[in-house]
Amino acid sequence: MRAPFEEMKREFERVLRNRGFSPERAARCAAIFAENSLVGVASHGLNRFPGFIEFVERGLVKPEVEAELVSSFGAWEQWDGNLGPGPLNAYQCTEQAMTLARQHGVGCVGLRNTNHWMRGGYFGWQAAQAGFALIAWTNTKPNAPAWGGLDPRIGNNPLVLAVPNDAAPVVLDMAMTQFSIGRMETARRSGATLPVPGGYDAAGNLSQDPAAILEANRALPIGYWKGSGLAVLLDLVAVLVSGGLATHEIGQRETEYGVAQVFIAFDVTQGSSAALVNQAVEGVIADLRTATPVAPDDEVLYPGERALRTRHENMAHGIPVEPAIWERVLAM
């Protein structure tokens, strides 16, 4: 089943306005959710939308509250999200990081007391399409065991890196677990098997069964001990830069809210012209194109290329949706 992009965005906007969002904020938030599904990340688009609305109704996400500046240290600022909508807070702080970068060459915004930003890659594209490089990440509740442990102690702490390019920005959006929790939930609903092991089952065996991994609560860190260590450091830096809560503190709440995030933007055109930036990026992409694929009918893609292709396809033919979830949104 497929739904047109504009229809999905319109339905999201309708629901948000009925939950207290102003027209402007409803439109922005709806566009972010719809765009996430458009590029093939329904786990942080349509599929996450009903849960987001539940958080609004519970008062954990406050529709009309905006992030505000708390402290300023030149190119580095601390902002409080005031439990406003995570996607809107992240959009605002990405814009602010770029504003600081225009002044200083680099701009850093630490955001505390905010909510789930949904698909972090959205904000990488936001910066790259404006001509900026971006590094951004968020901490989360504990949802994976540290390397050598059995119970969840680290967050999957998604990390985004993006660079501009006129033809197509290069954007990496990755969790510190082999698969995001949202993707494993989607796979579990459809009965799909993960392409590679994504965690451990209850018996401690590496598994490609998302249901078994989620039941055991043992997602696999990327790179084993390396991903575990990176998750810990991302959490610590986010806490120190934003002044917010750490993963273990978020885990003491009844559910995940009040997370900490970091947005670091670079005005790369201050170091060289936009033409030279594009030349450098295109050179890297061109070199990747010369790589010999493992399978003859496969190809080597740069980060963000698959999302761009999926976007074009879904804009033309409609966004694939899980009927039960889509009908749930229509009925709201």
Secondary structure in CASP SS format (residue, H / E / C, confidence):
PFRMAT SS
TARGET T0000
AUTHOR 0000-0000-0000
METHOD secondary structure of the structure
MODEL  1
M C 1.00
R E 1.00
A E 1.00
P C 1.00
F H 1.00
E H 1.00
E H 1.00
M H 1.00
K H 1.00
R H 1.00
E H 1.00
F H 1.00
E H 1.00
R H 1.00
V H 1.00
L H 1.00
R H 1.00
N H 1.00
R C 1.00
G C 1.00
F C 1.00
S C 1.00
P H 1.00
E H 1.00
R H 1.00
A H 1.00
A H 1.00
R H 1.00
C H 1.00
A H 1.00
A H 1.00
I H 1.00
F H 1.00
A H 1.00
E H 1.00
N H 1.00
S H 1.00
L H 1.00
V C 1.00
G C 1.00
V C 1.00
A H 1.00
S H 1.00
H H 1.00
G C 1.00
L H 1.00
N H 1.00
R H 1.00
F H 1.00
P H 1.00
G H 1.00
F H 1.00
I H 1.00
E H 1.00
F H 1.00
V H 1.00
E H 1.00
R H 1.00
G C 1.00
L C 1.00
V C 1.00
K C 1.00
P C 1.00
E C 1.00
V C 1.00
E C 1.00
A C 1.00
E E 1.00
L E 1.00
V E 1.00
S E 1.00
S E 1.00
F E 1.00
G C 1.00
A C 1.00
W E 1.00
E E 1.00
Q E 1.00
W E 1.00
D E 1.00
G C 1.00
N C 1.00
L C 1.00
G C 1.00
P C 1.00
G H 1.00
P H 1.00
L H 1.00
N H 1.00
A H 1.00
Y H 1.00
Q H 1.00
C H 1.00
T H 1.00
E H 1.00
Q H 1.00
A H 1.00
M H 1.00
T H 1.00
L H 1.00
A H 1.00
R H 1.00
Q H 1.00
H H 1.00
G C 1.00
V E 1.00
G E 1.00
C E 1.00
V E 1.00
G E 1.00
L E 1.00
R E 1.00
N E 1.00
T E 1.00
N C 1.00
H C 1.00
W C 1.00
M C 1.00
R C 1.00
G C 1.00
G H 1.00
Y H 1.00
F H 1.00
G H 1.00
W H 1.00
Q H 1.00
A H 1.00
A H 1.00
Q H 1.00
A C 1.00
G C 1.00
F C 1.00
A E 1.00
L E 1.00
I E 1.00
A E 1.00
W E 1.00
T E 1.00
N C 1.00
T C 1.00
K C 1.00
P C 1.00
N C 1.00
A E 1.00
P E 1.00
A C 1.00
W C 1.00
G C 1.00
G C 1.00
L C 1.00
D C 1.00
P E 1.00
R E 1.00
I E 1.00
G C 1.00
N C 1.00
N C 1.00
P C 1.00
L E 1.00
V E 1.00
L E 1.00
A E 1.00
V E 1.00
P C 1.00
N C 1.00
D C 1.00
A C 1.00
A C 1.00
P C 1.00
V E 1.00
V E 1.00
L E 1.00
D E 1.00
M E 1.00
A C 1.00
M C 1.00
T E 1.00
Q C 1.00
F C 1.00
S C 1.00
I H 1.00
G H 1.00
R H 1.00
M H 1.00
E H 1.00
T H 1.00
A H 1.00
R H 1.00
R H 1.00
S H 1.00
G C 1.00
A C 1.00
T C 1.00
L C 1.00
P C 1.00
V C 1.00
P C 1.00
G C 1.00
G E 1.00
Y E 1.00
D C 1.00
A C 1.00
A C 1.00
G C 1.00
N C 1.00
L E 1.00
S E 1.00
Q C 1.00
D C 1.00
P H 1.00
A H 1.00
A H 1.00
I H 1.00
L H 1.00
E H 1.00
A H 1.00
N C 1.00
R C 1.00
A E 1.00
L C 1.00
P E 1.00
I C 1.00
G C 1.00
Y C 1.00
W H 1.00
K H 1.00
G H 1.00
S H 1.00
G H 1.00
L H 1.00
A H 1.00
V H 1.00
L H 1.00
L H 1.00
D H 1.00
L H 1.00
V H 1.00
A H 1.00
V H 1.00
L H 1.00
V H 1.00
S H 1.00
G C 1.00
G C 1.00
L C 1.00
A C 1.00
T H 1.00
H H 1.00
E H 1.00
I H 1.00
G C 1.00
Q C 1.00
R C 1.00
E C 1.00
T C 1.00
E C 1.00
Y C 1.00
G C 1.00
V E 1.00
A E 1.00
Q E 1.00
V E 1.00
F E 1.00
I E 1.00
A E 1.00
F E 1.00
D C 1.00
V H 1.00
T H 1.00
Q H 1.00
G C 1.00
S C 1.00
S C 1.00
A H 1.00
A H 1.00
L H 1.00
V H 1.00
N H 1.00
Q H 1.00
A H 1.00
V H 1.00
E H 1.00
G H 1.00
V H 1.00
I H 1.00
A H 1.00
D H 1.00
L H 1.00
R H 1.00
T C 1.00
A C 1.00
T C 1.00
P C 1.00
V C 1.00
A C 1.00
P C 1.00
D C 1.00
D C 1.00
E C 1.00
V C 1.00
L C 1.00
Y C 1.00
P C 1.00
G C 1.00
E H 1.00
R H 1.00
A H 1.00
L H 1.00
R H 1.00
T H 1.00
R H 1.00
H H 1.00
E H 1.00
N H 1.00
M H 1.00
A H 1.00
H H 1.00
G C 1.00
I E 1.00
P E 1.00
V C 1.00
E C 1.00
P H 1.00
A H 1.00
I H 1.00
W H 1.00
E H 1.00
R H 1.00
V H 1.00
L H 1.00
A C 1.00
M C 1.00
END
